[in-house]
């Protein structure tokens, strides 16, 4: 299973700045242009240098605008064991501008809240690695700002005229085919992609690399044009224009979607008028949430790609009826959304998390499949008893994160060369607490010896914080496959390679993209 998240190779370019520890931000509610995005992020970084990092994705926009991100973490630039990772992406459609401004203000708010020891924000930053991309489509934003503030379509697409939310590999068709033909593969489906029917846009490629190289647990994509939380699947099984198409995690997606909508003052209000008065669907009457395919079916969307290519659960936030929000309304929109934005990030901590280890050597086992059966008691005589047919995998330090609703579950860790282990866990999902902890120590079989597998890594020193008596030996070079380093590198020039010694240089997404797409 080459496309699991046992790999960390960020495809990112770190930016360096002079830092003033005493710096403070002075955020202004306005429409920030593409140059001002970096200035806002720099201001945040200067005010909170110890918990932030600014970086760019591997590709620029079609017109060469960098795609800037900011990270919040107590150890910026590192995945920490048992600390889940989260992302927000805004302005995918260039003329849908509210998400862009909300995410800039959110970055400012996270910094100020952390500095002020806010009881909600400070522990969130301490317990979560947060990534924010304010604008995925700066070229579209520029066109919309110059020509289309009152137009429904101008600036929606990128500079090549491509809708980025129809540009991702269509993994839904693969998943639905697997279901129809009883193929057991239910996750990390990029292995099954052989060709694409269109060239991938640079903005899409950059985000694909981000998704495939970072172990995101939860994310949201911010849009405009309606007021509702949209959850997977976005594409219908039958191909119908409108058809409720649930994922195996339908309960969890509804749970996390409601975590946003119920903290918005009007999103879930059944008495509010719909944005489209001709649309038969009134989202306020459904709690402010909707299954994407039931609303209208979309192929090549980003949220389904996240779910089917990685461990990430993503939803889409439609934040208002108006696409190009008036500048005088930005502060009100922030006040309407700020609590929901923060609360949604806390949902990264629902469910269960833990470590998968070799019971003899104690070494981490990456790429172990984590399978879940719901056995929640319904009443005195009946209980649930079904498999959630979507596995996630442990990442390179052997840690895993599995989002689940409140209930009881049987969780099984499976890896080639080991005896599977099943444990029972009760999930409570208390507000603003970490996920239930459930570790696995797998016993090797005689079929494969530990030193024959490629998914083992030396015990990292961070485990000492989890109660180990002694920190383990230094990490060694990680062996992801039998391919040599040279075989793993793309034969192209000027490709940004990761130089961080803490992360491996090998990169499965390069292998697939350059093998199947060429130099996009």
ZARO-333482 format. One record per residue (C-alpha): residue number from 1; residue in one letter; z negated, x negated, y negated. Coordinates in pm, 1 decimal, padded with zeros to 6 digits, always signed. Layout:
% residues N
SITE	NUM	A	Z	X	Y
...
//
This chain:
% residues 520
SITE	1	X	+00000.0	+00000.0	+00000.0
SITE	2	X	+00126.2	-00235.3	-00268.6
SITE	3	X	+00082.7	+00000.4	-00560.3
SITE	4	X	-00293.3	+00046.5	-00547.8
SITE	5	X	-00516.1	-00081.6	-00823.1
SITE	6	X	-00645.4	-00386.1	-00641.8
SITE	7	X	-00463.7	-00576.2	-00913.5
SITE	8	X	-00551.7	-00658.9	-01269.3
SITE	9	X	-00277.9	-00817.8	-01478.1
SITE	10	X	-00286.2	-00654.2	-01817.3
SITE	11	X	+00056.6	-00738.5	-01968.1
SITE	12	X	-00121.3	-00758.6	-02296.3
SITE	13	X	-00102.2	-00991.3	-02592.5
SITE	14	X	-00441.6	-01063.4	-02745.3
SITE	15	X	-00459.2	-01081.6	-03122.7
SITE	16	X	-00697.4	-01322.9	-03294.4
SITE	17	X	-00870.5	-01253.9	-03623.1
SITE	18	X	-01125.5	-01402.3	-03854.3
SITE	19	X	-01441.9	-01202.5	-03799.6
SITE	20	X	-01714.3	-01112.0	-04042.4
SITE	21	X	-02021.9	-00988.4	-03859.5
SITE	22	X	-02138.8	-00803.8	-04167.6
SITE	23	X	-01807.7	-00625.3	-04221.3
SITE	24	X	-01803.4	-00247.3	-04240.5
SITE	25	X	-01529.1	+00012.2	-04223.3
SITE	26	X	-01427.1	+00255.6	-04494.3
SITE	27	X	-01208.8	+00508.9	-04318.3
SITE	28	X	-00976.0	+00730.7	-04521.0
SITE	29	X	-00835.7	+01057.8	-04390.5
SITE	30	X	-00462.0	+01020.6	-04451.8
SITE	31	X	-00139.1	+00967.7	-04260.8
SITE	32	X	-00152.3	+00596.2	-04181.0
SITE	33	X	+00187.6	+00430.0	-04153.8
SITE	34	X	+00275.6	+00186.7	-03876.9
SITE	35	X	+00150.6	-00115.8	-04069.4
SITE	36	X	-00173.8	+00057.1	-04164.7
SITE	37	X	-00261.0	+00127.5	-03800.3
SITE	38	X	-00327.5	-00241.9	-03748.0
SITE	39	X	-00529.2	-00262.0	-04069.4
SITE	40	X	-00757.5	+00019.8	-03953.3
SITE	41	X	-00805.7	-00143.1	-03613.6
SITE	42	X	-00873.4	-00480.2	-03776.7
SITE	43	X	-01136.8	-00320.1	-03996.8
SITE	44	X	-01306.1	-00169.9	-03691.7
SITE	45	X	-01290.7	-00499.0	-03505.3
SITE	46	X	-01438.4	-00689.4	-03796.9
SITE	47	X	-01725.8	-00442.6	-03816.9
SITE	48	X	-01789.2	-00450.5	-03438.6
SITE	49	X	-01660.3	-00788.6	-03317.6
SITE	50	X	-01885.4	-00810.2	-03012.4
SITE	51	X	-01772.4	-00484.2	-02853.3
SITE	52	X	-01404.6	-00458.8	-02952.8
SITE	53	X	-01075.0	-00630.3	-02883.0
SITE	54	X	-00732.8	-00559.4	-03033.7
SITE	55	X	-00427.3	-00616.0	-02818.1
SITE	56	X	-00065.4	-00510.0	-02793.2
SITE	57	X	+00124.4	-00380.9	-02493.7
SITE	58	X	+00395.8	-00589.2	-02330.7
SITE	59	X	+00685.8	-00409.1	-02498.7
SITE	60	X	+00745.2	-00309.3	-02857.4
SITE	61	X	+00907.2	+00016.4	-02961.0
SITE	62	X	+01286.8	+00032.2	-02966.6
SITE	63	X	+01279.1	-00081.8	-03330.4
SITE	64	X	+01036.2	-00364.1	-03261.5
SITE	65	X	+00707.2	-00207.5	-03372.8
SITE	66	X	+00410.8	-00342.2	-03171.0
SITE	67	X	+00209.6	-00089.4	-02970.6
SITE	68	X	-00144.8	-00169.5	-03081.0
SITE	69	X	-00451.3	-00084.0	-02874.8
SITE	70	X	-00821.1	-00131.9	-02931.1
SITE	71	X	-01076.7	-00172.3	-02655.9
SITE	72	X	-01448.6	-00095.1	-02670.4
SITE	73	X	-01671.0	-00267.1	-02416.4
SITE	74	X	-01981.5	-00482.0	-02401.2
SITE	75	X	-01758.8	-00750.1	-02245.0
SITE	76	X	-01417.5	-00700.0	-02410.5
SITE	77	X	-01124.2	-00818.8	-02204.4
SITE	78	X	-01299.2	-00789.2	-01867.8
SITE	79	X	-01332.5	-00527.9	-01599.4
SITE	80	X	-01702.4	-00509.2	-01516.3
SITE	81	X	-01818.1	-00406.7	-01172.1
SITE	82	X	-01912.7	-00037.9	-01153.1
SITE	83	X	-01814.6	+00023.4	-01516.4
SITE	84	X	-01535.9	+00285.7	-01525.0
SITE	85	X	-01235.7	+00253.1	-01756.0
SITE	86	X	-01100.1	+00523.4	-01986.2
SITE	87	X	-00799.0	+00559.8	-02215.3
SITE	88	X	-00669.2	+00782.0	-02494.7
SITE	89	X	-00300.2	+00773.6	-02594.0
SITE	90	X	-00173.5	+00944.9	-02907.5
SITE	91	X	+00155.1	+01018.1	-03084.9
SITE	92	X	+00373.3	+01007.8	-02772.1
SITE	93	X	+00592.0	+01255.8	-02955.1
SITE	94	X	+00642.8	+01099.6	-03295.8
SITE	95	X	+00627.4	+01424.9	-03491.6
SITE	96	X	+00296.6	+01527.9	-03330.4
SITE	97	X	+00076.4	+01328.9	-03562.8
SITE	98	X	-00277.0	+01465.3	-03536.2
SITE	99	X	-00367.5	+01268.0	-03225.2
SITE	100	X	-00270.6	+00944.4	-03398.2
SITE	101	X	-00510.4	+01007.7	-03686.3
SITE	102	X	-00790.3	+01140.5	-03464.7
SITE	103	X	-00778.5	+00826.6	-03250.9
SITE	104	X	-00794.3	+00598.6	-03553.4
SITE	105	X	-01099.2	+00788.6	-03676.4
SITE	106	X	-01245.2	+00785.8	-03324.0
SITE	107	X	-01225.0	+00406.4	-03316.3
SITE	108	X	-01407.5	+00397.1	-03648.4
SITE	109	X	-01667.2	+00644.7	-03521.0
SITE	110	X	-01732.9	+00450.9	-03198.8
SITE	111	X	-01795.0	+00134.9	-03398.5
SITE	112	X	-02023.5	+00299.3	-03651.3
SITE	113	X	-02210.7	+00491.0	-03383.8
SITE	114	X	-02264.0	+00178.1	-03179.0
SITE	115	X	-02393.4	-00013.7	-03480.4
SITE	116	X	-02626.0	+00273.6	-03571.3
SITE	117	X	-02758.1	+00298.4	-03212.8
SITE	118	X	-02638.0	+00656.2	-03189.1
SITE	119	X	-02799.2	+00807.8	-02875.4
SITE	120	X	-02465.5	+00943.6	-02750.6
SITE	121	X	-02216.3	+00678.5	-02860.7
SITE	122	X	-02410.5	+00358.8	-02794.6
SITE	123	X	-02474.9	+00428.5	-02423.5
SITE	124	X	-02115.4	+00550.5	-02386.6
SITE	125	X	-01984.1	+00214.2	-02506.7
SITE	126	X	-02239.6	+00029.2	-02295.0
SITE	127	X	-02146.9	+00216.7	-01976.4
SITE	128	X	-01769.2	+00258.6	-02022.1
SITE	129	X	-01468.8	+00040.0	-02097.2
SITE	130	X	-01265.0	+00243.5	-02348.2
SITE	131	X	-00900.3	+00181.1	-02446.3
SITE	132	X	-00729.2	+00358.6	-02737.6
SITE	133	X	-00355.1	+00357.8	-02818.9
SITE	134	X	-00314.5	+00549.4	-03147.9
SITE	135	X	+00066.5	+00559.6	-03139.9
SITE	136	X	+00297.0	+00531.8	-02839.9
SITE	137	X	+00601.6	+00630.8	-03048.1
SITE	138	X	+00584.5	+00466.4	-03392.4
SITE	139	X	+00962.4	+00493.5	-03440.5
SITE	140	X	+00952.1	+00869.2	-03392.1
SITE	141	X	+00658.3	+00894.1	-03632.2
SITE	142	X	+00853.5	+00703.8	-03897.0
SITE	143	X	+01153.4	+00935.6	-03864.2
SITE	144	X	+00937.4	+01248.7	-03867.9
SITE	145	X	+00752.8	+01127.1	-04175.9
SITE	146	X	+01073.1	+01052.8	-04364.8
SITE	147	X	+01273.8	+01358.3	-04260.1
SITE	148	X	+01096.8	+01607.0	-04041.4
SITE	149	X	+00747.5	+01701.0	-04153.9
SITE	150	X	+00839.0	+02066.4	-04129.7
SITE	151	X	+01083.9	+02037.3	-03840.7
SITE	152	X	+00985.5	+02112.1	-03481.8
SITE	153	X	+01202.9	+01840.3	-03324.4
SITE	154	X	+01285.6	+01560.2	-03571.0
SITE	155	X	+01095.1	+01250.6	-03459.4
SITE	156	X	+00983.8	+01394.5	-03127.0
SITE	157	X	+01186.3	+01140.3	-02927.0
SITE	158	X	+01195.6	+00763.5	-02958.1
SITE	159	X	+01464.4	+00575.1	-03151.5
SITE	160	X	+01701.7	+00606.7	-02854.3
SITE	161	X	+01667.7	+00984.2	-02862.6
SITE	162	X	+01463.1	+00997.6	-02540.6
SITE	163	X	+01163.4	+01225.1	-02491.8
SITE	164	X	+00902.1	+00981.8	-02361.1
SITE	165	X	+00718.1	+01261.0	-02181.0
SITE	166	X	+01023.2	+01315.3	-01958.8
SITE	167	X	+01086.7	+00943.7	-01902.4
SITE	168	X	+00836.7	+00843.9	-01631.5
SITE	169	X	+00933.9	+00815.1	-01263.4
SITE	170	X	+00923.7	+01162.1	-01109.6
SITE	171	X	+00651.2	+01108.7	-00850.7
SITE	172	X	+00593.1	+01484.2	-00818.7
SITE	173	X	+00916.1	+01521.5	-00616.5
SITE	174	X	+00794.4	+01247.0	-00382.2
SITE	175	X	+00451.2	+01407.0	-00347.2
SITE	176	X	+00590.6	+01752.3	-00279.2
SITE	177	X	+00830.4	+01602.9	-00023.8
SITE	178	X	+00540.8	+01427.2	+00148.4
SITE	179	X	+00356.6	+01758.3	+00166.0
SITE	180	X	+00657.6	+01942.1	+00306.9
SITE	181	X	+00725.5	+01682.1	+00575.8
SITE	182	X	+00357.2	+01615.9	+00651.9
SITE	183	X	+00372.5	+01255.4	+00533.8
SITE	184	X	+00015.2	+01131.6	+00500.8
SITE	185	X	+00066.9	+00918.3	+00188.7
SITE	186	X	-00102.3	+01112.6	-00094.2
SITE	187	X	-00162.4	+00849.6	-00362.7
SITE	188	X	-00017.9	+00538.0	-00528.0
SITE	189	X	+00335.0	+00663.3	-00465.5
SITE	190	X	+00531.7	+00391.5	-00644.0
SITE	191	X	+00587.8	+00231.1	-00302.8
SITE	192	X	+00819.6	+00519.1	-00220.5
SITE	193	X	+01034.3	+00484.3	-00532.7
SITE	194	X	+01362.7	+00312.5	-00453.4
SITE	195	X	+01583.5	+00397.7	-00751.0
SITE	196	X	+01561.5	+00587.3	-01077.9
SITE	197	X	+01820.1	+00819.3	-01226.3
SITE	198	X	+01782.2	+00679.9	-01577.5
SITE	199	X	+01685.3	+00357.0	-01756.4
SITE	200	X	+01319.7	+00341.3	-01854.8
SITE	201	X	+01250.0	+00323.6	-02228.9
SITE	202	X	+01049.7	+00024.4	-02357.2
SITE	203	X	+00758.0	+00238.7	-02475.3
SITE	204	X	+00739.2	+00403.6	-02132.2
SITE	205	X	+00766.0	+00069.7	-01955.8
SITE	206	X	+00479.6	-00070.0	-02162.7
SITE	207	X	+00253.2	+00221.6	-02073.8
SITE	208	X	+00354.6	+00208.1	-01706.5
SITE	209	X	+00244.4	-00153.4	-01699.6
SITE	210	X	-00082.5	-00061.7	-01866.5
SITE	211	X	-00147.3	+00216.0	-01613.6
SITE	212	X	-00064.1	-00000.5	-01314.4
SITE	213	X	-00262.1	-00303.5	-01427.3
SITE	214	X	-00587.4	-00146.0	-01544.8
SITE	215	X	-00817.9	+00058.6	-01317.8
SITE	216	X	-00839.7	+00368.4	-01533.4
SITE	217	X	-01055.6	+00649.3	-01399.3
SITE	218	X	-00987.7	+00914.3	-01663.7
SITE	219	X	-00755.3	+00953.6	-01960.2
SITE	220	X	-00599.6	+01199.3	-02201.6
SITE	221	X	-00271.5	+01217.8	-02387.1
SITE	222	X	-00290.5	+01377.5	-02734.0
SITE	223	X	-00013.7	+01615.4	-02845.0
SITE	224	X	+00042.6	+01900.3	-03091.2
SITE	225	X	+00224.3	+02230.9	-03110.9
SITE	226	X	-00035.3	+02447.5	-02938.3
SITE	227	X	-00411.2	+02459.5	-02887.0
SITE	228	X	-00496.5	+02410.8	-02519.9
SITE	229	X	-00592.0	+02154.3	-02256.1
SITE	230	X	-00308.4	+02110.4	-02006.3
SITE	231	X	-00391.5	+01976.0	-01658.7
SITE	232	X	-00178.5	+01869.8	-01355.9
SITE	233	X	+00045.7	+01932.0	-01193.2
SITE	234	X	+00291.6	+01951.1	-01480.1
SITE	235	X	+00585.2	+02001.8	-01244.6
SITE	236	X	+00623.5	+02303.0	-01014.8
SITE	237	X	+00651.7	+02261.0	-00638.1
SITE	238	X	+00935.8	+02508.8	-00597.7
SITE	239	X	+01129.4	+02400.4	-00904.6
SITE	240	X	+01049.9	+02727.5	-01082.1
SITE	241	X	+01025.7	+02718.5	-01460.1
SITE	242	X	+00671.2	+02856.6	-01443.8
SITE	243	X	+00449.3	+02841.7	-01136.1
SITE	244	X	+00082.8	+02752.4	-01089.3
SITE	245	X	+00097.7	+02419.4	-00907.7
SITE	246	X	-00245.4	+02290.1	-00821.2
SITE	247	X	-00335.9	+01935.3	-00727.0
SITE	248	X	-00583.2	+01869.4	-00445.7
SITE	249	X	-00827.9	+01804.1	-00731.6
SITE	250	X	-00770.5	+02136.2	-00905.7
SITE	251	X	-01144.6	+02209.2	-00935.2
SITE	252	X	-01209.2	+01869.7	-01091.2
SITE	253	X	-00920.4	+01900.3	-01336.2
SITE	254	X	-01040.5	+02242.8	-01445.7
SITE	255	X	-01392.8	+02103.1	-01485.3
SITE	256	X	-01292.3	+01810.0	-01706.1
SITE	257	X	-01047.4	+02024.6	-01904.7
SITE	258	X	-01323.0	+02272.1	-01983.3
SITE	259	X	-01546.8	+01982.0	-02085.2
SITE	260	X	-01308.3	+01939.2	-02378.4
SITE	261	X	-01216.7	+02297.8	-02461.4
SITE	262	X	-01572.1	+02433.3	-02468.1
SITE	263	X	-01675.5	+02182.3	-02736.0
SITE	264	X	-01383.6	+02273.0	-02960.6
SITE	265	X	-01476.6	+02560.8	-03195.5
SITE	266	X	-01165.1	+02773.5	-03135.4
SITE	267	X	-00970.6	+02635.9	-02838.6
SITE	268	X	-01145.1	+02861.1	-02587.6
SITE	269	X	-01200.3	+03156.9	-02820.2
SITE	270	X	-01049.9	+03466.9	-02650.5
SITE	271	X	-01016.5	+03645.5	-02985.4
SITE	272	X	-00793.9	+03386.6	-03151.0
SITE	273	X	-00423.2	+03452.1	-03189.1
SITE	274	X	-00187.9	+03234.6	-02982.5
SITE	275	X	+00025.2	+02976.9	-03160.6
SITE	276	X	+00338.6	+03135.5	-03018.3
SITE	277	X	+00300.0	+03508.8	-03062.8
SITE	278	X	+00603.9	+03566.1	-02839.9
SITE	279	X	+00445.5	+03372.5	-02553.5
SITE	280	X	+00283.7	+03595.8	-02293.3
SITE	281	X	+00010.4	+03338.1	-02233.4
SITE	282	X	-00301.9	+03357.3	-02449.8
SITE	283	X	-00483.9	+03032.1	-02384.3
SITE	284	X	-00799.4	+03142.3	-02562.4
SITE	285	X	-00848.0	+03409.4	-02296.7
SITE	286	X	-00826.3	+03145.6	-02021.2
SITE	287	X	-01098.6	+02927.1	-02170.4
SITE	288	X	-00854.5	+02707.4	-02360.5
SITE	289	X	-00710.5	+02543.1	-02049.1
SITE	290	X	-00384.2	+02585.7	-01856.2
SITE	291	X	-00212.5	+02443.5	-01551.2
SITE	292	X	+00088.1	+02255.0	-01684.9
SITE	293	X	+00344.4	+02390.4	-01440.1
SITE	294	X	+00217.6	+02744.5	-01494.5
SITE	295	X	+00281.8	+02704.8	-01867.5
SITE	296	X	+00623.3	+02544.9	-01821.2
SITE	297	X	+00740.3	+02294.3	-01562.7
SITE	298	X	+00804.6	+01936.2	-01676.3
SITE	299	X	+00955.6	+01650.6	-01475.7
SITE	300	X	+00891.1	+01286.4	-01560.3
SITE	301	X	+00569.3	+01351.7	-01751.0
SITE	302	X	+00299.2	+01094.6	-01810.4
SITE	303	X	-00006.2	+01285.4	-01688.1
SITE	304	X	+00131.0	+01343.8	-01336.8
SITE	305	X	+00252.2	+00982.9	-01322.4
SITE	306	X	-00103.9	+00865.4	-01385.0
SITE	307	X	-00244.0	+01082.3	-01107.1
SITE	308	X	+00019.3	+00992.2	-00847.6
SITE	309	X	+00067.8	+00621.6	-00924.7
SITE	310	X	-00292.9	+00512.9	-00977.3
SITE	311	X	-00656.5	+00619.4	-00952.5
SITE	312	X	-00643.1	+00780.8	-01296.0
SITE	313	X	-00697.1	+01151.1	-01366.1
SITE	314	X	-00513.3	+01240.7	-01688.7
SITE	315	X	-00490.8	+01560.7	-01890.1
SITE	316	X	-00287.4	+01652.8	-02198.8
SITE	317	X	-00462.4	+01771.8	-02514.5
SITE	318	X	-00257.3	+02007.5	-02731.7
SITE	319	X	-00455.9	+01992.1	-03055.2
SITE	320	X	-00306.5	+02250.6	-03287.9
SITE	321	X	-00024.9	+02489.9	-03365.5
SITE	322	X	+00124.6	+02266.7	-03632.0
SITE	323	X	+00292.5	+01947.1	-03514.4
SITE	324	X	+00288.4	+01749.8	-03840.5
SITE	325	X	-00062.3	+01830.5	-03962.1
SITE	326	X	-00105.8	+01851.1	-04337.7
SITE	327	X	-00298.2	+01557.8	-04478.2
SITE	328	X	-00557.8	+01781.0	-04643.3
SITE	329	X	-00640.7	+01929.3	-04300.4
SITE	330	X	-00709.1	+01600.3	-04120.5
SITE	331	X	-01082.3	+01583.7	-04191.5
SITE	332	X	-01135.4	+01941.9	-04074.6
SITE	333	X	-00940.2	+01868.4	-03756.7
SITE	334	X	-01160.0	+01565.2	-03696.2
SITE	335	X	-01472.1	+01775.4	-03731.6
SITE	336	X	-01327.1	+02031.5	-03489.9
SITE	337	X	-01243.3	+01768.3	-03226.8
SITE	338	X	-01496.1	+01485.4	-03259.0
SITE	339	X	-01759.7	+01625.9	-03023.1
SITE	340	X	-01498.2	+01719.1	-02764.2
SITE	341	X	-01338.4	+01373.4	-02781.2
SITE	342	X	-01674.0	+01205.0	-02719.3
SITE	343	X	-01780.2	+01450.4	-02449.4
SITE	344	X	-01453.9	+01408.5	-02263.1
SITE	345	X	-01506.5	+01032.3	-02242.4
SITE	346	X	-01842.7	+01097.2	-02076.7
SITE	347	X	-01657.3	+01277.1	-01795.2
SITE	348	X	-01553.4	+00931.4	-01673.9
SITE	349	X	-01902.6	+00924.1	-01521.6
SITE	350	X	-01891.8	+01236.8	-01306.3
SITE	351	X	-01866.1	+01222.1	-00929.1
SITE	352	X	-01945.4	+00915.2	-00723.2
SITE	353	X	-01893.5	+00540.9	-00751.0
SITE	354	X	-01988.2	+00237.9	-00548.7
SITE	355	X	-01895.5	-00087.7	-00381.7
SITE	356	X	-01701.1	-00157.1	-00062.2
SITE	357	X	-01813.2	-00476.6	+00110.4
SITE	358	X	-01762.6	-00668.4	+00433.2
SITE	359	X	-02083.7	-00616.6	+00632.2
SITE	360	X	-02079.2	-00974.5	+00763.9
SITE	361	X	-01962.4	-01185.3	+00470.2
SITE	362	X	-02067.6	-00954.6	+00187.3
SITE	363	X	-01731.9	-01007.0	+00023.1
SITE	364	X	-01555.2	-00737.7	-00174.3
SITE	365	X	-01289.7	-00530.8	-00001.3
SITE	366	X	-01015.6	-00420.1	-00236.8
SITE	367	X	-00767.8	-00143.6	-00162.2
SITE	368	X	-00998.7	+00049.2	+00067.4
SITE	369	X	-00903.2	+00416.3	+00074.8
SITE	370	X	-01182.8	+00649.2	-00037.8
SITE	371	X	-01145.3	+00987.5	+00132.5
SITE	372	X	-01352.8	+01293.3	+00049.7
SITE	373	X	-01446.1	+01615.5	+00231.7
SITE	374	X	-01613.6	+01895.1	+00036.8
SITE	375	X	-01909.8	+02039.4	+00232.0
SITE	376	X	-02082.2	+02216.3	-00057.0
SITE	377	X	-02306.6	+02505.8	+00047.5
SITE	378	X	-02171.3	+02835.5	-00087.9
SITE	379	X	-02458.1	+03058.6	+00026.4
SITE	380	X	-02717.5	+03070.7	+00304.0
SITE	381	X	-02456.8	+03113.4	+00575.4
SITE	382	X	-02137.0	+02955.7	+00446.0
SITE	383	X	-02030.9	+02615.7	+00316.5
SITE	384	X	-01707.9	+02457.2	+00201.7
SITE	385	X	-01536.5	+02241.0	+00461.2
SITE	386	X	-01207.9	+02093.1	+00347.2
SITE	387	X	-01049.7	+01757.3	+00276.9
SITE	388	X	-00956.2	+01678.5	-00081.3
SITE	389	X	-00612.6	+01548.1	+00005.3
SITE	390	X	-00591.9	+01280.7	-00262.4
SITE	391	X	-00741.7	+00940.7	-00187.0
SITE	392	X	-00832.7	+00681.5	-00444.7
SITE	393	X	-00874.5	+00310.3	-00370.5
SITE	394	X	-01127.3	+00038.3	-00439.1
SITE	395	X	-01020.7	-00218.2	-00697.8
SITE	396	X	-01024.4	-00596.5	-00683.2
SITE	397	X	-01401.0	-00643.1	-00699.8
SITE	398	X	-01444.7	-00375.8	-00434.7
SITE	399	X	-01574.7	-00110.9	-00672.8
SITE	400	X	-01441.3	+00243.0	-00674.0
SITE	401	X	-01479.9	+00554.5	-00890.6
SITE	402	X	-01416.8	+00905.0	-00756.2
SITE	403	X	-01433.1	+01201.0	-00996.8
SITE	404	X	-01586.9	+01510.1	-00834.1
SITE	405	X	-01747.1	+01836.6	-00939.3
SITE	406	X	-02109.2	+01921.1	-00860.9
SITE	407	X	-02165.9	+01966.3	-00487.2
SITE	408	X	-02208.2	+01789.3	-00153.8
SITE	409	X	-01945.0	+01567.3	-00000.7
SITE	410	X	-01869.0	+01344.6	+00294.3
SITE	411	X	-01711.9	+01025.8	+00161.0
SITE	412	X	-01528.9	+00787.8	+00394.4
SITE	413	X	-01416.5	+00431.2	+00323.3
SITE	414	X	-01114.3	+00317.4	+00525.6
SITE	415	X	-00945.8	-00022.6	+00542.8
SITE	416	X	-00724.7	-00191.1	+00802.0
SITE	417	X	-00925.2	-00428.5	+01019.7
SITE	418	X	-01252.2	-00240.5	+00970.9
SITE	419	X	-01439.3	+00044.1	+01126.0
SITE	420	X	-01436.9	+00339.1	+00889.3
SITE	421	X	-01770.6	+00445.0	+00747.4
SITE	422	X	-01867.7	+00795.0	+00632.3
SITE	423	X	-02164.5	+00876.9	+00410.9
SITE	424	X	-02299.5	+01199.0	+00266.0
SITE	425	X	-02366.1	+01234.9	-00106.5
SITE	426	X	-02493.8	+01504.2	-00340.4
SITE	427	X	-02323.0	+01505.9	-00680.0
SITE	428	X	-02520.4	+01656.0	-00969.4
SITE	429	X	-02319.1	+01546.0	-01276.7
SITE	430	X	-02612.3	+01555.1	-01514.5
SITE	431	X	-02494.5	+01523.2	-01876.5
SITE	432	X	-02442.7	+01171.4	-02008.5
SITE	433	X	-02557.5	+00997.6	-01690.9
SITE	434	X	-02371.4	+00765.9	-01458.1
SITE	435	X	-02202.6	+00880.9	-01138.5
SITE	436	X	-02393.7	+00897.0	-00810.5
SITE	437	X	-02400.4	+00556.6	-00639.7
SITE	438	X	-02266.0	+00528.3	-00283.6
SITE	439	X	-02190.9	+00185.7	-00133.0
SITE	440	X	-02008.6	+00100.6	+00189.8
SITE	441	X	-02059.3	-00200.7	+00416.7
SITE	442	X	-01766.9	-00202.9	+00658.2
SITE	443	X	-01787.7	-00369.0	+00998.4
SITE	444	X	-01485.0	-00582.5	+01090.0
SITE	445	X	-01300.1	-00501.2	+01410.9
SITE	446	X	-01152.4	-00761.2	+01642.6
SITE	447	X	-00802.9	-00668.7	+01535.2
SITE	448	X	-00809.0	-00853.6	+01204.4
SITE	449	X	-01045.2	-01129.2	+01101.2
SITE	450	X	-01164.6	-01141.6	+00740.2
SITE	451	X	-00979.1	-01462.5	+00659.3
SITE	452	X	-00651.8	-01304.7	+00771.6
SITE	453	X	-00657.3	-01027.3	+00514.9
SITE	454	X	-00536.5	-01048.0	+00160.3
SITE	455	X	-00784.0	-00805.8	+00007.4
SITE	456	X	-01094.8	-01026.6	-00004.2
SITE	457	X	-01250.1	-01194.5	-00301.5
SITE	458	X	-01555.0	-01407.1	-00354.4
SITE	459	X	-01866.3	-01221.7	-00465.2
SITE	460	X	-01866.9	-01223.5	-00846.7
SITE	461	X	-02173.3	-01334.2	-01036.6
SITE	462	X	-02203.8	-00993.5	-01201.4
SITE	463	X	-02343.3	-00853.0	-00877.4
SITE	464	X	-02671.8	-01024.3	-00955.0
SITE	465	X	-02724.2	-00752.7	-01217.2
SITE	466	X	-02701.7	-00495.9	-00939.2
SITE	467	X	-02995.4	-00640.3	-00750.6
SITE	468	X	-02851.0	-00928.8	-00550.2
SITE	469	X	-03098.5	-01216.8	-00519.3
SITE	470	X	-02843.1	-01484.9	-00591.8
SITE	471	X	-02512.9	-01472.9	-00775.2
SITE	472	X	-02220.1	-01535.0	-00543.4
SITE	473	X	-01990.9	-01836.9	-00555.6
SITE	474	X	-01720.3	-01854.8	-00823.3
SITE	475	X	-01421.1	-01631.8	-00777.8
SITE	476	X	-01134.7	-01789.7	-00593.1
SITE	477	X	-00762.7	-01728.5	-00629.1
SITE	478	X	-00697.0	-01378.3	-00504.4
SITE	479	X	-00445.7	-01336.6	-00223.9
SITE	480	X	-00272.8	-01004.1	-00263.0
SITE	481	X	+00001.4	-01050.5	-00004.9
SITE	482	X	+00186.3	-01307.4	+00198.2
SITE	483	X	+00437.9	-01352.1	-00082.0
SITE	484	X	+00424.5	-01682.2	-00264.0
SITE	485	X	+00352.8	-01701.2	-00634.6
SITE	486	X	+00715.0	-01792.6	-00702.4
SITE	487	X	+00836.6	-01490.3	-00510.2
SITE	488	X	+00613.8	-01264.7	-00717.7
SITE	489	X	+00743.0	-01380.2	-01056.7
SITE	490	X	+01041.6	-01205.5	-01216.8
SITE	491	X	+01352.1	-01409.6	-01282.4
SITE	492	X	+01369.6	-01326.8	-01651.9
SITE	493	X	+01294.3	-01518.4	-01967.2
SITE	494	X	+01028.0	-01455.3	-02230.4
SITE	495	X	+00814.0	-01232.4	-02010.4
SITE	496	X	+00453.3	-01228.7	-02135.7
SITE	497	X	+00235.7	-01347.7	-01847.5
SITE	498	X	-00137.7	-01311.1	-01838.0
SITE	499	X	-00317.9	-01637.5	-01912.8
SITE	500	X	-00673.2	-01513.3	-01867.3
SITE	501	X	-00826.5	-01727.5	-01593.0
SITE	502	X	-01048.7	-01437.5	-01489.3
SITE	503	X	-00751.1	-01228.8	-01374.9
SITE	504	X	-00477.1	-01312.3	-01124.9
SITE	505	X	-00127.7	-01390.5	-01250.3
SITE	506	X	+00051.8	-01205.8	-00972.3
SITE	507	X	+00188.6	-00869.4	-01064.1
SITE	508	X	+00310.9	-00594.4	-00835.8
SITE	509	X	+00464.0	-00394.3	-01116.2
SITE	510	X	+00692.8	-00686.7	-01201.6
SITE	511	X	+00796.4	-00705.6	-00837.6
SITE	512	X	+00896.9	-00339.6	-00828.5
SITE	513	X	+01038.0	-00299.3	-01177.7
SITE	514	X	+01255.3	-00607.3	-01172.1
SITE	515	X	+01350.6	-00547.3	-00810.5
SITE	516	X	+01462.2	-00190.6	-00875.0
SITE	517	X	+01531.4	-00165.8	-01247.3
SITE	518	X	+01635.2	-00513.0	-01352.1
SITE	519	X	+01547.1	-00637.8	-01698.5
SITE	520	X	+01495.7	-00299.9	-01869.4
//
